[in-house]
Amino acid sequence: MESFPPYISIAFMLTTFMCVGILFYAIKTSVLNTAAAKITVFCIGFWLLFTAILARGGFYEFTGSFPPRVVLFGVLPANLFILSLFLFARLSFIENLPLRTLTFLHIVRIPVEIVLLWLFQTKYIPQVMTFDGINFDIISGITAPIVCLIAFRKGSINRPLLIVWNICALVLLAIIVITAVLAFPSQMQQIAFDQPNRAIMFFPLIWLPTVIVPIVLFSHLASLWKLILRRDN
């Protein structure tokens, strides 16, 4: 197992805990007593530990399988859990989460992008995955608190602004996710052969595709559900 420079590992772990902490705060202030909330809190805690153990043991470093282990035993289960929340806990859980907190959560994308820049400089990911390349996801993080201030004023919600912002930020997220997949050293790799996306195979960066990205995706989807399909929030 490879080791990142300490400043990268520490910064990214703090970013992960910040992301999880904001989501837990949203749960605590609105839906903590529901079964879905308790299951979600437990599953996130378990998932952090489970993926960390696998990454520390070098499990994700094997890239010869299809789909890669990072996808099969990391990304896929997290996204299936999100799907299960929308299928079985939409009314009791998702529709009661605070929209303001779900929006503010995206501020974590600022330190994530800084860490990605450091990873490029230490040759763990390609330049194309940073804001020096085609990854402009940091814009979502910078604008998140601004949108919070503008969209939630005087007790009202600026729905059009929030809908447009969530869709645009979701597109930026999709761009970096697709880029990361195409740069990952596997049978799916199409770009960055000289300096591939190796970082997510190791701890703690395994938490980027398995914890942070799913939480960010969930926050967007939950927000859009509340904004477009539920009118009384």
ChimeraX commands (.cxc) that place a marker at each C-alpha (Angstrom):
marker #1 position 0.00,0.00,0.00 radius 0.5
marker #1 position 1.32,3.43,-0.94 radius 0.5
marker #1 position 1.33,6.31,1.50 radius 0.5
marker #1 position 0.39,9.87,0.68 radius 0.5
marker #1 position 2.29,12.82,2.15 radius 0.5
marker #1 position 0.88,13.43,5.65 radius 0.5
marker #1 position -0.59,16.83,4.77 radius 0.5
marker #1 position -2.67,15.24,2.00 radius 0.5
marker #1 position -3.96,12.40,4.16 radius 0.5
marker #1 position -4.81,14.68,7.09 radius 0.5
marker #1 position -6.49,17.30,4.91 radius 0.5
marker #1 position -8.57,14.71,3.09 radius 0.5
marker #1 position -9.64,12.87,6.24 radius 0.5
marker #1 position -10.75,16.18,7.76 radius 0.5
marker #1 position -12.65,16.97,4.56 radius 0.5
marker #1 position -14.38,13.59,4.67 radius 0.5
marker #1 position -15.38,14.03,8.31 radius 0.5
marker #1 position -16.61,17.54,7.50 radius 0.5
marker #1 position -18.80,16.18,4.70 radius 0.5
marker #1 position -20.20,13.39,6.86 radius 0.5
marker #1 position -20.62,15.79,9.78 radius 0.5
marker #1 position -22.72,18.24,7.78 radius 0.5
marker #1 position -24.97,15.43,6.57 radius 0.5
marker #1 position -25.30,14.10,10.11 radius 0.5
marker #1 position -26.22,17.61,11.26 radius 0.5
marker #1 position -28.96,17.73,8.63 radius 0.5
marker #1 position -30.24,14.38,9.87 radius 0.5
marker #1 position -30.01,15.35,13.54 radius 0.5
marker #1 position -31.99,18.56,13.10 radius 0.5
marker #1 position -34.83,17.02,11.13 radius 0.5
marker #1 position -35.27,13.26,10.89 radius 0.5
marker #1 position -33.06,11.71,13.58 radius 0.5
marker #1 position -35.85,9.63,15.13 radius 0.5
marker #1 position -36.81,7.87,11.91 radius 0.5
marker #1 position -35.64,4.35,11.16 radius 0.5
marker #1 position -34.15,5.48,7.84 radius 0.5
marker #1 position -32.04,8.11,9.61 radius 0.5
marker #1 position -30.67,5.62,12.12 radius 0.5
marker #1 position -29.90,3.12,9.38 radius 0.5
marker #1 position -28.20,5.82,7.31 radius 0.5
marker #1 position -26.00,6.99,10.18 radius 0.5
marker #1 position -25.00,3.42,10.99 radius 0.5
marker #1 position -24.33,2.50,7.36 radius 0.5
marker #1 position -22.14,5.55,6.74 radius 0.5
marker #1 position -20.09,4.81,9.85 radius 0.5
marker #1 position -19.76,1.17,8.84 radius 0.5
marker #1 position -18.91,2.10,5.25 radius 0.5
marker #1 position -16.14,4.45,6.34 radius 0.5
marker #1 position -14.55,1.68,8.38 radius 0.5
marker #1 position -15.16,-1.09,5.84 radius 0.5
marker #1 position -13.67,0.74,2.85 radius 0.5
marker #1 position -10.75,1.97,4.95 radius 0.5
marker #1 position -9.89,-1.59,5.98 radius 0.5
marker #1 position -10.09,-2.86,2.40 radius 0.5
marker #1 position -7.96,0.01,1.11 radius 0.5
marker #1 position -5.36,-0.42,3.86 radius 0.5
marker #1 position -5.14,-4.08,2.92 radius 0.5
marker #1 position -4.51,-3.28,-0.74 radius 0.5
marker #1 position -7.81,-4.77,-1.91 radius 0.5
marker #1 position -8.62,-1.96,-4.34 radius 0.5
marker #1 position -5.16,-2.01,-5.94 radius 0.5
marker #1 position -6.08,-4.98,-8.14 radius 0.5
marker #1 position -7.39,-3.44,-11.35 radius 0.5
marker #1 position -7.57,-6.49,-13.62 radius 0.5
marker #1 position -11.23,-7.25,-12.94 radius 0.5
marker #1 position -14.21,-5.76,-14.73 radius 0.5
marker #1 position -15.77,-3.77,-13.28 radius 0.5
marker #1 position -12.85,-2.67,-11.07 radius 0.5
marker #1 position -13.04,-3.50,-7.38 radius 0.5
marker #1 position -13.35,0.20,-6.57 radius 0.5
marker #1 position -16.63,0.19,-8.47 radius 0.5
marker #1 position -17.95,-3.20,-7.42 radius 0.5
marker #1 position -17.05,-2.97,-3.73 radius 0.5
marker #1 position -17.05,0.79,-3.30 radius 0.5
marker #1 position -19.01,3.00,-5.65 radius 0.5
marker #1 position -21.85,0.62,-6.55 radius 0.5
marker #1 position -22.99,-0.28,-2.99 radius 0.5
marker #1 position -23.00,3.39,-1.96 radius 0.5
marker #1 position -25.16,4.38,-4.90 radius 0.5
marker #1 position -27.49,1.42,-4.42 radius 0.5
marker #1 position -28.00,2.63,-0.86 radius 0.5
marker #1 position -28.95,6.07,-2.19 radius 0.5
marker #1 position -31.43,4.42,-4.55 radius 0.5
marker #1 position -32.93,2.46,-1.66 radius 0.5
marker #1 position -33.49,5.68,0.29 radius 0.5
marker #1 position -35.44,7.16,-2.61 radius 0.5
marker #1 position -37.45,3.97,-3.05 radius 0.5
marker #1 position -38.26,3.18,0.58 radius 0.5
marker #1 position -37.62,6.28,2.72 radius 0.5
marker #1 position -38.57,9.17,0.50 radius 0.5
marker #1 position -41.48,10.42,2.60 radius 0.5
marker #1 position -40.06,9.84,6.07 radius 0.5
marker #1 position -36.45,10.77,5.39 radius 0.5
marker #1 position -35.58,12.63,2.19 radius 0.5
marker #1 position -38.54,15.00,2.08 radius 0.5
marker #1 position -37.85,16.18,5.64 radius 0.5
marker #1 position -34.15,16.97,5.27 radius 0.5
marker #1 position -33.37,20.72,5.52 radius 0.5
marker #1 position -32.79,22.18,2.07 radius 0.5
marker #1 position -30.46,24.89,3.37 radius 0.5
marker #1 position -28.10,22.35,4.95 radius 0.5
marker #1 position -28.16,20.15,1.85 radius 0.5
marker #1 position -27.08,23.20,-0.15 radius 0.5
marker #1 position -24.39,24.34,2.27 radius 0.5
marker #1 position -22.90,20.82,2.33 radius 0.5
marker #1 position -21.35,21.41,-1.08 radius 0.5
marker #1 position -18.78,23.73,0.47 radius 0.5
marker #1 position -16.72,20.56,1.01 radius 0.5
marker #1 position -15.95,20.61,-2.70 radius 0.5
marker #1 position -13.44,23.41,-2.09 radius 0.5
marker #1 position -11.00,21.37,0.05 radius 0.5
marker #1 position -11.60,18.34,-2.19 radius 0.5
marker #1 position -10.35,20.29,-5.20 radius 0.5
marker #1 position -7.34,21.56,-3.27 radius 0.5
marker #1 position -6.45,17.98,-2.34 radius 0.5
marker #1 position -6.84,16.94,-5.98 radius 0.5
marker #1 position -4.35,19.63,-6.99 radius 0.5
marker #1 position -1.87,18.30,-4.41 radius 0.5
marker #1 position -2.42,14.78,-5.73 radius 0.5
marker #1 position -1.58,15.92,-9.24 radius 0.5
marker #1 position 1.57,17.61,-7.98 radius 0.5
marker #1 position 2.61,14.35,-6.29 radius 0.5
marker #1 position 1.76,12.34,-9.45 radius 0.5
marker #1 position -1.21,10.40,-8.08 radius 0.5
marker #1 position -3.77,11.80,-10.53 radius 0.5
marker #1 position -3.57,13.50,-13.95 radius 0.5
marker #1 position -3.77,17.25,-14.42 radius 0.5
marker #1 position -7.05,16.89,-16.28 radius 0.5
marker #1 position -8.73,16.00,-12.95 radius 0.5
marker #1 position -7.80,19.34,-11.36 radius 0.5
marker #1 position -9.02,22.89,-11.88 radius 0.5
marker #1 position -5.86,23.34,-13.97 radius 0.5
marker #1 position -7.47,20.82,-16.33 radius 0.5
marker #1 position -11.19,20.43,-17.06 radius 0.5
marker #1 position -12.42,20.00,-13.49 radius 0.5
marker #1 position -14.30,23.13,-12.49 radius 0.5
marker #1 position -16.18,21.49,-9.63 radius 0.5
marker #1 position -14.61,23.97,-7.20 radius 0.5
marker #1 position -17.11,26.51,-8.54 radius 0.5
marker #1 position -19.88,24.51,-6.87 radius 0.5
marker #1 position -18.09,24.71,-3.54 radius 0.5
marker #1 position -17.36,28.43,-3.81 radius 0.5
marker #1 position -20.92,29.31,-4.81 radius 0.5
marker #1 position -22.67,27.03,-2.28 radius 0.5
marker #1 position -22.58,29.49,0.68 radius 0.5
marker #1 position -23.44,32.38,-1.64 radius 0.5
marker #1 position -26.46,30.53,-2.97 radius 0.5
marker #1 position -27.47,29.75,0.62 radius 0.5
marker #1 position -27.43,33.45,1.48 radius 0.5
marker #1 position -29.40,34.48,-1.59 radius 0.5
marker #1 position -31.88,31.61,-1.87 radius 0.5
marker #1 position -33.03,31.54,1.76 radius 0.5
marker #1 position -33.92,35.14,2.55 radius 0.5
marker #1 position -36.80,36.56,4.56 radius 0.5
marker #1 position -38.29,33.15,5.21 radius 0.5
marker #1 position -38.82,32.31,1.54 radius 0.5
marker #1 position -37.04,29.96,-0.85 radius 0.5
marker #1 position -35.81,31.01,-4.28 radius 0.5
marker #1 position -36.73,27.81,-6.07 radius 0.5
marker #1 position -35.62,28.77,-9.59 radius 0.5
marker #1 position -32.15,29.75,-8.35 radius 0.5
marker #1 position -31.74,26.54,-6.36 radius 0.5
marker #1 position -32.97,24.34,-9.21 radius 0.5
marker #1 position -30.61,25.93,-11.73 radius 0.5
marker #1 position -27.67,25.86,-9.32 radius 0.5
marker #1 position -28.21,22.21,-8.38 radius 0.5
marker #1 position -28.46,21.15,-12.02 radius 0.5
marker #1 position -25.32,23.09,-12.99 radius 0.5
marker #1 position -23.38,21.73,-10.00 radius 0.5
marker #1 position -24.60,18.22,-10.84 radius 0.5
marker #1 position -23.22,18.62,-14.37 radius 0.5
marker #1 position -19.85,19.71,-12.96 radius 0.5
marker #1 position -19.87,16.66,-10.69 radius 0.5
marker #1 position -20.66,14.38,-13.63 radius 0.5
marker #1 position -17.76,15.83,-15.64 radius 0.5
marker #1 position -15.14,15.06,-12.98 radius 0.5
marker #1 position -16.62,11.63,-12.25 radius 0.5
marker #1 position -16.49,10.66,-15.93 radius 0.5
marker #1 position -12.96,12.06,-16.21 radius 0.5
marker #1 position -11.87,10.09,-13.14 radius 0.5
marker #1 position -13.32,6.87,-14.57 radius 0.5
marker #1 position -11.62,7.36,-17.93 radius 0.5
marker #1 position -8.30,8.07,-16.20 radius 0.5
marker #1 position -8.49,5.11,-13.80 radius 0.5
marker #1 position -5.95,2.34,-14.58 radius 0.5
marker #1 position -8.37,-0.37,-15.65 radius 0.5
marker #1 position -9.99,-1.84,-18.75 radius 0.5
marker #1 position -12.08,1.36,-18.95 radius 0.5
marker #1 position -9.08,3.72,-19.13 radius 0.5
marker #1 position -9.08,6.02,-22.14 radius 0.5
marker #1 position -6.92,8.98,-21.03 radius 0.5
marker #1 position -3.94,9.94,-18.83 radius 0.5
marker #1 position -1.90,6.80,-19.44 radius 0.5
marker #1 position 1.31,8.60,-18.42 radius 0.5
marker #1 position -0.10,9.67,-15.04 radius 0.5
marker #1 position -3.35,7.81,-14.30 radius 0.5
marker #1 position -5.86,8.25,-11.50 radius 0.5
marker #1 position -4.24,5.98,-8.91 radius 0.5
marker #1 position -5.12,7.91,-5.75 radius 0.5
marker #1 position -8.56,6.42,-5.15 radius 0.5
marker #1 position -7.14,2.92,-4.74 radius 0.5
marker #1 position -5.48,3.91,-1.47 radius 0.5
marker #1 position -6.54,5.08,1.98 radius 0.5
marker #1 position -7.84,7.69,2.71 radius 0.5
marker #1 position -8.59,8.76,-0.89 radius 0.5
marker #1 position -10.80,5.70,-1.28 radius 0.5
marker #1 position -13.36,7.80,0.61 radius 0.5
marker #1 position -13.65,10.19,-2.33 radius 0.5
marker #1 position -15.61,7.86,-4.66 radius 0.5
marker #1 position -17.16,5.77,-1.87 radius 0.5
marker #1 position -18.25,8.42,0.63 radius 0.5
marker #1 position -17.87,12.05,-0.44 radius 0.5
marker #1 position -19.12,11.78,-4.02 radius 0.5
marker #1 position -22.17,9.67,-3.04 radius 0.5
marker #1 position -23.07,12.17,-0.28 radius 0.5
marker #1 position -22.68,15.10,-2.68 radius 0.5
marker #1 position -24.76,13.28,-5.30 radius 0.5
marker #1 position -27.42,12.43,-2.72 radius 0.5
marker #1 position -27.59,16.06,-1.59 radius 0.5
marker #1 position -28.22,17.22,-5.15 radius 0.5
marker #1 position -30.84,14.57,-5.88 radius 0.5
marker #1 position -32.62,15.11,-2.56 radius 0.5
marker #1 position -32.64,18.88,-3.10 radius 0.5
marker #1 position -34.00,18.60,-6.63 radius 0.5
marker #1 position -36.65,16.16,-5.46 radius 0.5
marker #1 position -37.79,18.60,-2.78 radius 0.5
marker #1 position -37.64,21.60,-5.11 radius 0.5
marker #1 position -39.34,20.12,-8.16 radius 0.5
marker #1 position -41.61,17.34,-6.93 radius 0.5
marker #1 position -42.51,18.56,-3.46 radius 0.5
marker #1 position -43.80,22.09,-3.13 radius 0.5
marker #1 position -44.33,22.53,0.61 radius 0.5
marker #1 position -40.77,22.72,2.02 radius 0.5
marker link #1:1,2 radius 0.2
marker link #1:2,3 radius 0.2
marker link #1:3,4 radius 0.2
marker link #1:4,5 radius 0.2
marker link #1:5,6 radius 0.2
marker link #1:6,7 radius 0.2
marker link #1:7,8 radius 0.2
marker link #1:8,9 radius 0.2
marker link #1:9,10 radius 0.2
marker link #1:10,11 radius 0.2
marker link #1:11,12 radius 0.2
marker link #1:12,13 radius 0.2
marker link #1:13,14 radius 0.2
marker link #1:14,15 radius 0.2
marker link #1:15,16 radius 0.2
marker link #1:16,17 radius 0.2
marker link #1:17,18 radius 0.2
marker link #1:18,19 radius 0.2
marker link #1:19,20 radius 0.2
marker link #1:20,21 radius 0.2
marker link #1:21,22 radius 0.2
marker link #1:22,23 radius 0.2
marker link #1:23,24 radius 0.2
marker link #1:24,25 radius 0.2
marker link #1:25,26 radius 0.2
marker link #1:26,27 radius 0.2
marker link #1:27,28 radius 0.2
marker link #1:28,29 radius 0.2
marker link #1:29,30 radius 0.2
marker link #1:30,31 radius 0.2
marker link #1:31,32 radius 0.2
marker link #1:32,33 radius 0.2
marker link #1:33,34 radius 0.2
marker link #1:34,35 radius 0.2
marker link #1:35,36 radius 0.2
marker link #1:36,37 radius 0.2
marker link #1:37,38 radius 0.2
marker link #1:38,39 radius 0.2
marker link #1:39,40 radius 0.2
marker link #1:40,41 radius 0.2
marker link #1:41,42 radius 0.2
marker link #1:42,43 radius 0.2
marker link #1:43,44 radius 0.2
marker link #1:44,45 radius 0.2
marker link #1:45,46 radius 0.2
marker link #1:46,47 radius 0.2
marker link #1:47,48 radius 0.2
marker link #1:48,49 radius 0.2
marker link #1:49,50 radius 0.2
marker link #1:50,51 radius 0.2
marker link #1:51,52 radius 0.2
marker link #1:52,53 radius 0.2
marker link #1:53,54 radius 0.2
marker link #1:54,55 radius 0.2
marker link #1:55,56 radius 0.2
marker link #1:56,57 radius 0.2
marker link #1:57,58 radius 0.2
marker link #1:58,59 radius 0.2
marker link #1:59,60 radius 0.2
marker link #1:60,61 radius 0.2
marker link #1:61,62 radius 0.2
marker link #1:62,63 radius 0.2
marker link #1:63,64 radius 0.2
marker link #1:64,65 radius 0.2
marker link #1:65,66 radius 0.2
marker link #1:66,67 radius 0.2
marker link #1:67,68 radius 0.2
marker link #1:68,69 radius 0.2
marker link #1:69,70 radius 0.2
marker link #1:70,71 radius 0.2
marker link #1:71,72 radius 0.2
marker link #1:72,73 radius 0.2
marker link #1:73,74 radius 0.2
marker link #1:74,75 radius 0.2
marker link #1:75,76 radius 0.2
marker link #1:76,77 radius 0.2
marker link #1:77,78 radius 0.2
marker link #1:78,79 radius 0.2
marker link #1:79,80 radius 0.2
marker link #1:80,81 radius 0.2
marker link #1:81,82 radius 0.2
marker link #1:82,83 radius 0.2
marker link #1:83,84 radius 0.2
marker link #1:84,85 radius 0.2
marker link #1:85,86 radius 0.2
marker link #1:86,87 radius 0.2
marker link #1:87,88 radius 0.2
marker link #1:88,89 radius 0.2
marker link #1:89,90 radius 0.2
marker link #1:90,91 radius 0.2
marker link #1:91,92 radius 0.2
marker link #1:92,93 radius 0.2
marker link #1:93,94 radius 0.2
marker link #1:94,95 radius 0.2
marker link #1:95,96 radius 0.2
marker link #1:96,97 radius 0.2
marker link #1:97,98 radius 0.2
marker link #1:98,99 radius 0.2
marker link #1:99,100 radius 0.2
marker link #1:100,101 radius 0.2
marker link #1:101,102 radius 0.2
marker link #1:102,103 radius 0.2
marker link #1:103,104 radius 0.2
marker link #1:104,105 radius 0.2
marker link #1:105,106 radius 0.2
marker link #1:106,107 radius 0.2
marker link #1:107,108 radius 0.2
marker link #1:108,109 radius 0.2
marker link #1:109,110 radius 0.2
marker link #1:110,111 radius 0.2
marker link #1:111,112 radius 0.2
marker link #1:112,113 radius 0.2
marker link #1:113,114 radius 0.2
marker link #1:114,115 radius 0.2
marker link #1:115,116 radius 0.2
marker link #1:116,117 radius 0.2
marker link #1:117,118 radius 0.2
marker link #1:118,119 radius 0.2
marker link #1:119,120 radius 0.2
marker link #1:120,121 radius 0.2
marker link #1:121,122 radius 0.2
marker link #1:122,123 radius 0.2
marker link #1:123,124 radius 0.2
marker link #1:124,125 radius 0.2
marker link #1:125,126 radius 0.2
marker link #1:126,127 radius 0.2
marker link #1:127,128 radius 0.2
marker link #1:128,129 radius 0.2
marker link #1:129,130 radius 0.2
marker link #1:130,131 radius 0.2
marker link #1:131,132 radius 0.2
marker link #1:132,133 radius 0.2
marker link #1:133,134 radius 0.2
marker link #1:134,135 radius 0.2
marker link #1:135,136 radius 0.2
marker link #1:136,137 radius 0.2
marker link #1:137,138 radius 0.2
marker link #1:138,139 radius 0.2
marker link #1:139,140 radius 0.2
marker link #1:140,141 radius 0.2
marker link #1:141,142 radius 0.2
marker link #1:142,143 radius 0.2
marker link #1:143,144 radius 0.2
marker link #1:144,145 radius 0.2
marker link #1:145,146 radius 0.2
marker link #1:146,147 radius 0.2
marker link #1:147,148 radius 0.2
marker link #1:148,149 radius 0.2
marker link #1:149,150 radius 0.2
marker link #1:150,151 radius 0.2
marker link #1:151,152 radius 0.2
marker link #1:152,153 radius 0.2
marker link #1:153,154 radius 0.2
marker link #1:154,155 radius 0.2
marker link #1:155,156 radius 0.2
marker link #1:156,157 radius 0.2
marker link #1:157,158 radius 0.2
marker link #1:158,159 radius 0.2
marker link #1:159,160 radius 0.2
marker link #1:160,161 radius 0.2
marker link #1:161,162 radius 0.2
marker link #1:162,163 radius 0.2
marker link #1:163,164 radius 0.2
marker link #1:164,165 radius 0.2
marker link #1:165,166 radius 0.2
marker link #1:166,167 radius 0.2
marker link #1:167,168 radius 0.2
marker link #1:168,169 radius 0.2
marker link #1:169,170 radius 0.2
marker link #1:170,171 radius 0.2
marker link #1:171,172 radius 0.2
marker link #1:172,173 radius 0.2
marker link #1:173,174 radius 0.2
marker link #1:174,175 radius 0.2
marker link #1:175,176 radius 0.2
marker link #1:176,177 radius 0.2
marker link #1:177,178 radius 0.2
marker link #1:178,179 radius 0.2
marker link #1:179,180 radius 0.2
marker link #1:180,181 radius 0.2
marker link #1:181,182 radius 0.2
marker link #1:182,183 radius 0.2
marker link #1:183,184 radius 0.2
marker link #1:184,185 radius 0.2
marker link #1:185,186 radius 0.2
marker link #1:186,187 radius 0.2
marker link #1:187,188 radius 0.2
marker link #1:188,189 radius 0.2
marker link #1:189,190 radius 0.2
marker link #1:190,191 radius 0.2
marker link #1:191,192 radius 0.2
marker link #1:192,193 radius 0.2
marker link #1:193,194 radius 0.2
marker link #1:194,195 radius 0.2
marker link #1:195,196 radius 0.2
marker link #1:196,197 radius 0.2
marker link #1:197,198 radius 0.2
marker link #1:198,199 radius 0.2
marker link #1:199,200 radius 0.2
marker link #1:200,201 radius 0.2
marker link #1:201,202 radius 0.2
marker link #1:202,203 radius 0.2
marker link #1:203,204 radius 0.2
marker link #1:204,205 radius 0.2
marker link #1:205,206 radius 0.2
marker link #1:206,207 radius 0.2
marker link #1:207,208 radius 0.2
marker link #1:208,209 radius 0.2
marker link #1:209,210 radius 0.2
marker link #1:210,211 radius 0.2
marker link #1:211,212 radius 0.2
marker link #1:212,213 radius 0.2
marker link #1:213,214 radius 0.2
marker link #1:214,215 radius 0.2
marker link #1:215,216 radius 0.2
marker link #1:216,217 radius 0.2
marker link #1:217,218 radius 0.2
marker link #1:218,219 radius 0.2
marker link #1:219,220 radius 0.2
marker link #1:220,221 radius 0.2
marker link #1:221,222 radius 0.2
marker link #1:222,223 radius 0.2
marker link #1:223,224 radius 0.2
marker link #1:224,225 radius 0.2
marker link #1:225,226 radius 0.2
marker link #1:226,227 radius 0.2
marker link #1:227,228 radius 0.2
marker link #1:228,229 radius 0.2
marker link #1:229,230 radius 0.2
marker link #1:230,231 radius 0.2
marker link #1:231,232 radius 0.2
marker link #1:232,233 radius 0.2
view
